[in-house]
Amino acid sequence: MEPTETPTQRAPAAALFAALVFVPVLFFSSVIAGREISRLYALAWALFAGGIAYAIAATGRVSSWRRVFFSTSALAFLVHFKLGLAGKAFDPTCFKDTPYCHIAMAPYFLNYLYQQYLALMSAGWKLWGPLTLGAVWLFVTLALGRGWCSWACFYGGIDDGLAALPRRPLLRLGSWALRLRDLPAALLIFFMLVSLASMLPVFCLWFCPFKVTGTFLDAGGWQRTAQHALLYSALAALLLGPLLTKKRIFCSYLCPFAAWQAFWGRLNPFRVTLDPALCTGCVKCARACPMTAISCAPGGRPEVSAYCNLCGECLEACPGAGFKYTLFGLELPKTAGFFKDLFTAKFFYVFSALTLGAAFSSLWAPAALRDIVHWVR
């Protein structure tokens, strides 16, 4: 959209964009959540997603409204799956166990391949199983890529929401933080190898912040103490890290799935690209980036790394509007007419990210609304 347009002038295109997001989200939310609860909750969630789409299109601001959506989704996850553990005593029908975690997929990938090999050798292998799972993951990666970490992941929503709370960082990360940026890749390789050697989901058992319960810990001894230490360290990174630094510490330095998507996310066409002619060298983009994915020296040209999760913070922070969403680094040709405001890489990306993020969140968000209604009653 042109920066000179007002929200009123953008309203027709914004309404169309909201409708384009609302319809598929309502369909998927109704299919996913409507099997067990009233479809009115699915409708409410779809209306919320459509409202976020309208706000983004009307204001032209992606990251601010993305964060509202992302944090709300993560909060709904906590309400339904985590706070619900304590609420079972009040209404046991409201709550379920946590679903399969996507983060576990990456560090357990070698084990999965080994299991498929055993199934093949025992004549019990079926093509449709791994093919279906692989097709779903490939579709999400092609459509969303690294944006998964800024629109869909419930871990990321917690980290991102907390990073927005402090007005300024209490602890500023120095240049050393950039040198640690490959740590998630090292952790991913480590967890893959150790999980394969032990045939256990090591990340889930030893490092997942949400597993701070006796159910997932060893019976006793030094193993239990070590597990507690690592689990609480990860939890501190997830909760205290962003409050102290305004950076997404867990997502940036400890999450193996972030490294997984940073690698495979290259298949996704969407990029955040800098126009060097519009760069003033103010380094505000690097300060604003919550993932420490932009490196630059004062007066130097910023470089966006593969760890960028397309959150859009740099777009709003850059005073010269030098950052843009692109397709493989290229902008779409400008068009005229009513659809000109929506026929851009920016809105193709937002549509893809918001629709998929809202559809995935339908696994818990409508149910969280139902839980809140039950609590109030």
C-alpha positions as CSV (number, residue, x, y, z in Angstrom):
1,M,0.0,0.0,0.0
2,E,1.2,3.5,-0.7
3,P,2.4,5.3,2.5
4,T,0.3,8.4,1.7
5,E,-3.0,6.5,1.9
6,T,-5.1,7.0,5.0
7,P,-6.8,4.1,6.9
8,T,-10.2,5.4,5.5
9,Q,-8.9,5.1,1.9
10,R,-7.6,1.7,2.6
11,A,-10.8,0.4,4.1
12,P,-12.3,-1.2,1.0
13,A,-9.2,-3.2,0.2
14,A,-8.8,-4.0,4.0
15,A,-12.3,-5.4,4.1
16,L,-11.6,-7.6,1.1
17,F,-8.4,-8.8,2.6
18,A,-10.1,-9.6,5.9
19,A,-12.7,-11.6,4.1
20,L,-10.0,-13.5,2.2
21,V,-8.5,-14.5,5.5
22,F,-11.7,-15.1,7.4
23,V,-13.2,-17.6,5.0
24,P,-10.5,-20.3,5.0
25,V,-9.8,-19.8,8.7
26,L,-13.5,-20.4,9.4
27,F,-13.5,-23.5,7.3
28,F,-10.4,-25.1,8.9
29,S,-11.3,-23.9,12.4
30,S,-14.8,-25.4,12.0
31,V,-13.3,-28.7,10.8
32,I,-10.6,-28.9,13.5
33,A,-12.5,-27.6,16.5
34,G,-16.1,-28.1,15.5
35,R,-15.8,-31.9,15.9
36,E,-15.8,-31.5,19.6
37,I,-17.1,-28.1,20.6
38,S,-19.6,-25.6,19.3
39,R,-18.8,-24.0,16.0
40,L,-19.5,-20.7,17.5
41,Y,-16.1,-20.7,19.1
42,A,-14.5,-21.5,15.7
43,L,-16.5,-18.6,14.3
44,A,-15.2,-16.3,17.0
45,W,-11.6,-17.3,16.3
46,A,-12.1,-16.8,12.6
47,L,-13.5,-13.3,13.2
48,F,-10.5,-12.5,15.3
49,A,-8.1,-13.6,12.5
50,G,-10.2,-11.6,10.0
51,G,-10.0,-8.5,12.4
52,I,-6.2,-8.8,12.5
53,A,-6.1,-9.0,8.7
54,Y,-8.2,-5.9,8.5
55,A,-6.0,-4.0,10.9
56,I,-2.8,-4.9,9.0
57,A,-4.3,-3.9,5.7
58,A,-5.9,-0.7,7.0
59,T,-2.8,0.5,8.9
60,G,-0.1,-1.0,6.8
61,R,1.7,-2.2,9.9
62,V,2.5,-5.9,9.9
63,S,4.5,-6.6,13.0
64,S,2.4,-4.7,15.6
65,W,-0.8,-6.6,14.7
66,R,1.1,-9.8,14.0
67,R,2.3,-9.7,17.6
68,V,-1.3,-9.2,18.9
69,F,-2.4,-12.3,17.0
70,F,0.7,-14.3,17.9
71,S,0.6,-13.5,21.6
72,T,-3.1,-14.2,21.8
73,S,-2.6,-17.6,20.1
74,A,0.1,-18.5,22.6
75,L,-2.0,-17.3,25.6
76,A,-4.8,-19.5,24.3
77,F,-2.4,-22.4,24.2
78,L,-1.5,-21.9,27.8
79,V,-5.1,-21.5,28.9
80,H,-6.3,-24.7,27.2
81,F,-3.3,-27.0,27.6
82,K,-1.3,-25.7,30.6
83,L,-3.6,-23.8,32.9
84,G,-6.2,-26.4,32.1
85,L,-4.1,-29.0,34.0
86,A,-5.0,-27.2,37.2
87,G,-8.6,-26.7,36.1
88,K,-9.4,-30.3,35.6
89,A,-10.8,-30.4,39.1
90,F,-13.4,-27.9,38.1
91,D,-14.4,-29.2,34.7
92,P,-12.6,-32.4,33.6
93,T,-14.3,-32.2,30.2
94,C,-12.6,-29.0,29.1
95,F,-9.1,-30.1,28.9
96,K,-6.9,-32.5,27.0
97,D,-3.3,-33.5,26.9
98,T,-0.9,-31.4,24.9
99,P,-0.9,-32.4,21.2
100,Y,2.2,-33.5,19.3
101,C,4.8,-30.8,19.4
102,H,6.3,-29.7,16.2
103,I,9.6,-28.8,17.9
104,A,10.2,-32.4,18.7
105,M,10.1,-33.3,15.0
106,A,13.5,-31.8,14.2
107,P,15.7,-33.4,17.0
108,Y,13.8,-36.7,16.7
109,F,14.1,-36.8,12.9
110,L,16.9,-39.5,12.7
111,N,14.9,-41.7,15.0
112,Y,11.9,-41.3,12.7
113,L,13.9,-42.4,9.7
114,Y,15.2,-45.4,11.7
115,Q,11.7,-46.4,12.6
116,Q,10.7,-46.2,9.0
117,Y,13.7,-48.3,8.0
118,L,12.6,-51.0,10.6
119,A,9.1,-50.9,9.3
120,L,10.3,-51.3,5.7
121,M,12.5,-54.3,6.7
122,S,9.7,-55.9,8.5
123,A,7.3,-55.4,5.6
124,G,5.1,-53.2,7.8
125,W,6.0,-49.9,6.0
126,K,3.1,-48.0,4.4
127,L,3.7,-45.2,1.9
128,W,0.7,-43.1,3.0
129,G,1.9,-42.5,6.5
130,P,5.3,-40.8,6.0
131,L,4.1,-39.4,2.7
132,T,1.2,-37.6,4.4
133,L,3.3,-36.2,7.2
134,G,6.0,-35.1,4.8
135,A,3.6,-33.5,2.4
136,V,2.0,-31.5,5.3
137,W,5.4,-30.3,6.5
138,L,6.6,-29.5,3.0
139,F,3.4,-27.5,2.3
140,V,3.8,-25.5,5.5
141,T,7.4,-24.8,4.7
142,L,6.8,-23.7,1.2
143,A,3.9,-21.5,2.3
144,L,5.3,-20.1,5.5
145,G,8.9,-21.1,5.9
146,R,10.8,-19.3,8.6
147,G,7.6,-17.3,9.3
148,W,6.4,-20.3,11.3
149,C,8.4,-19.0,14.2
150,S,6.7,-15.6,14.2
151,W,3.1,-16.6,13.3
152,A,2.3,-20.1,14.5
153,C,4.7,-21.6,17.1
154,F,3.2,-21.3,20.7
155,Y,6.7,-21.1,22.1
156,G,7.5,-18.2,19.8
157,G,4.2,-16.4,20.8
158,I,5.2,-16.5,24.4
159,D,8.8,-15.3,23.7
160,D,7.6,-12.6,21.3
161,G,4.8,-11.3,23.6
162,L,7.1,-11.0,26.6
163,A,9.8,-9.3,24.5
164,A,7.3,-6.5,23.8
165,L,6.6,-5.7,27.4
166,P,9.7,-3.8,28.6
167,R,10.1,-0.3,27.1
168,R,13.9,-0.7,26.9
169,P,16.2,-3.7,27.6
170,L,17.7,-4.0,31.0
171,L,20.5,-6.1,29.5
172,R,21.9,-5.2,26.1
173,L,23.4,-7.9,24.0
174,G,26.8,-7.1,22.6
175,S,28.4,-8.2,19.4
176,W,29.1,-11.6,21.0
177,A,25.4,-12.4,20.6
178,L,25.8,-12.6,16.8
179,R,28.7,-15.1,17.2
180,L,26.3,-17.4,19.2
181,R,23.7,-17.3,16.5
182,D,24.6,-20.8,15.1
183,L,24.1,-22.4,18.6
184,P,20.6,-23.7,17.7
185,A,22.1,-25.6,14.7
186,A,24.7,-27.1,17.0
187,L,22.0,-28.1,19.5
188,L,19.9,-29.6,16.7
189,I,22.7,-31.8,15.6
190,F,23.5,-32.8,19.2
191,F,19.9,-33.7,20.0
192,M,19.6,-35.7,16.8
193,L,22.6,-37.8,17.5
194,V,21.9,-38.3,21.2
195,S,18.3,-39.1,20.6
196,L,19.3,-41.7,18.0
197,A,21.9,-43.2,20.3
198,S,19.5,-43.5,23.2
199,M,16.3,-44.0,21.2
200,L,14.6,-41.4,23.4
201,P,13.2,-37.9,22.7
202,V,16.1,-36.2,24.5
203,F,15.0,-32.7,23.9
204,C,11.5,-33.4,25.3
205,L,12.8,-35.2,28.3
206,W,15.7,-32.9,29.2
207,F,15.2,-29.4,27.7
208,C,11.5,-28.6,26.9
209,P,10.4,-25.7,29.1
210,F,6.8,-27.1,29.2
211,K,7.9,-30.4,30.7
212,V,8.6,-29.1,34.2
213,T,6.4,-31.8,35.7
214,G,7.1,-35.0,37.5
215,T,5.5,-37.0,34.7
216,F,8.4,-36.5,32.4
217,L,11.3,-36.8,34.8
218,D,13.4,-39.8,35.9
219,A,12.6,-41.6,39.1
220,G,15.4,-39.9,41.1
221,G,19.0,-39.5,41.7
222,W,21.4,-37.2,39.7
223,Q,19.4,-37.6,36.5
224,R,16.3,-36.0,38.1
225,T,18.4,-33.1,39.5
226,A,20.1,-32.6,36.1
227,Q,16.8,-32.7,34.3
228,H,15.3,-30.1,36.7
229,A,18.3,-27.8,36.2
230,L,18.1,-28.0,32.4
231,L,14.4,-27.7,32.3
232,Y,14.2,-24.6,34.6
233,S,17.1,-23.0,32.7
234,A,15.2,-23.4,29.4
235,L,12.1,-22.0,31.1
236,A,14.0,-19.0,32.4
237,A,15.4,-18.4,28.9
238,L,11.8,-18.5,27.6
239,L,10.2,-16.3,30.2
240,L,12.9,-14.1,31.8
241,G,15.2,-13.7,28.7
242,P,12.9,-11.5,26.7
243,L,11.8,-9.5,29.7
244,L,15.5,-8.6,30.4
245,T,16.8,-8.2,26.8
246,K,13.7,-7.5,24.6
247,K,15.1,-10.3,22.5
248,R,13.6,-13.8,21.9
249,I,16.3,-15.7,23.8
250,F,14.9,-19.2,23.7
251,C,13.9,-18.9,20.0
252,S,17.2,-17.3,19.0
253,Y,19.7,-19.5,20.8
254,L,18.1,-22.7,22.2
255,C,15.3,-23.9,19.9
256,P,16.4,-26.7,17.5
257,F,13.3,-26.2,15.4
258,A,14.4,-22.6,14.6
259,A,17.6,-24.0,13.1
260,W,15.6,-26.6,11.2
261,Q,13.3,-24.1,9.7
262,A,16.2,-21.6,9.0
263,F,17.7,-24.3,6.8
264,W,14.6,-25.6,5.1
265,G,12.9,-22.2,5.1
266,R,15.1,-21.3,2.1
267,L,12.6,-23.2,0.0
268,N,10.0,-20.6,0.9
269,P,9.9,-17.7,-1.6
270,F,9.3,-14.9,0.9
271,R,12.1,-12.7,2.0
272,V,12.8,-9.5,3.9
273,T,15.0,-7.5,1.6
274,L,16.8,-4.2,2.1
275,D,17.1,-1.4,-0.5
276,P,20.6,-0.1,0.0
277,A,19.7,3.3,-1.4
278,L,17.2,3.9,1.4
279,C,19.5,2.8,4.2
280,T,20.8,5.6,6.4
281,G,23.1,3.4,8.5
282,C,21.2,4.2,11.8
283,V,21.3,0.4,12.8
284,K,17.8,0.8,14.3
285,C,16.8,-2.4,12.4
286,A,19.4,-4.4,14.3
287,R,18.3,-3.1,17.6
288,A,14.7,-3.8,16.8
289,C,15.2,-7.3,15.5
290,P,14.0,-9.7,18.3
291,M,15.8,-12.7,16.8
292,T,19.3,-11.0,16.5
293,A,19.1,-11.9,12.8
294,I,20.5,-8.6,11.4
295,S,24.2,-7.7,11.6
296,C,25.6,-4.3,10.8
297,A,28.3,-1.9,12.0
298,P,27.5,1.8,12.6
299,G,27.3,3.4,9.1
300,G,27.4,0.0,7.5
301,R,24.9,-1.9,5.4
302,P,22.7,-4.3,7.4
303,E,22.7,-7.9,6.4
304,V,19.7,-10.2,7.1
305,S,20.7,-13.7,8.0
306,A,19.0,-17.0,7.4
307,Y,17.6,-16.9,11.0
308,C,15.3,-14.0,10.1
309,N,11.7,-15.2,10.7
310,L,10.0,-12.5,8.7
311,C,8.3,-10.9,11.8
312,G,8.5,-7.4,10.2
313,E,10.0,-5.5,13.2
314,C,12.7,-4.1,10.9
315,L,10.1,-2.8,8.4
316,E,8.5,-0.7,11.1
317,A,11.8,0.4,12.8
318,C,13.6,1.6,9.6
319,P,13.1,5.4,9.3
320,G,13.8,5.3,5.5
321,A,11.4,2.4,4.8
322,G,14.3,0.5,3.4
323,F,13.1,-3.0,4.2
324,K,10.4,-4.8,2.2
325,Y,8.8,-8.2,1.9
326,T,9.8,-9.7,-1.5
327,L,9.6,-12.9,-3.5
328,F,13.1,-14.3,-3.7
329,G,14.4,-10.7,-3.3
330,L,12.1,-9.3,-6.1
331,E,9.1,-7.1,-5.8
332,L,5.9,-7.8,-7.8
333,P,5.2,-5.4,-10.6
334,K,2.9,-2.6,-9.6
335,T,-0.7,-2.9,-10.8
336,A,-3.6,-0.4,-11.0
337,G,-7.2,-0.7,-9.9
338,F,-8.9,-1.9,-6.8
339,F,-6.6,-4.8,-6.2
340,K,-3.3,-2.8,-6.5
341,D,-3.0,-2.5,-2.7
342,L,-3.2,-6.3,-2.2
343,F,-1.2,-7.5,-5.2
344,T,2.1,-7.2,-3.4
345,A,4.6,-9.7,-1.9
346,K,3.8,-8.2,1.5
347,F,0.1,-9.1,1.4
348,F,0.7,-12.5,-0.2
349,Y,3.0,-13.3,2.7
350,V,0.6,-11.9,5.4
351,F,-2.3,-13.9,3.9
352,S,-0.2,-17.1,3.9
353,A,1.2,-16.6,7.4
354,L,-2.0,-15.4,9.1
355,T,-4.2,-18.0,7.5
356,L,-1.9,-20.9,8.3
357,G,-1.1,-19.6,11.8
358,A,-4.8,-19.2,12.6
359,A,-5.7,-22.6,11.1
360,F,-2.9,-24.3,13.2
361,S,-4.0,-22.4,16.3
362,S,-7.5,-23.8,15.8
363,L,-6.2,-26.9,17.6
364,W,-6.5,-24.9,20.9
365,A,-7.7,-21.3,20.5
366,P,-11.5,-22.1,20.0
367,A,-11.3,-24.6,22.8
368,A,-9.6,-22.0,25.1
369,L,-12.5,-19.7,24.4
370,R,-14.8,-22.5,25.5
371,D,-12.7,-23.1,28.6
372,I,-12.9,-19.4,29.6
373,V,-16.7,-19.4,29.1
374,H,-17.0,-22.5,31.4
375,W,-14.8,-20.9,34.0
376,V,-16.9,-17.7,34.0
377,R,-20.1,-19.8,34.4
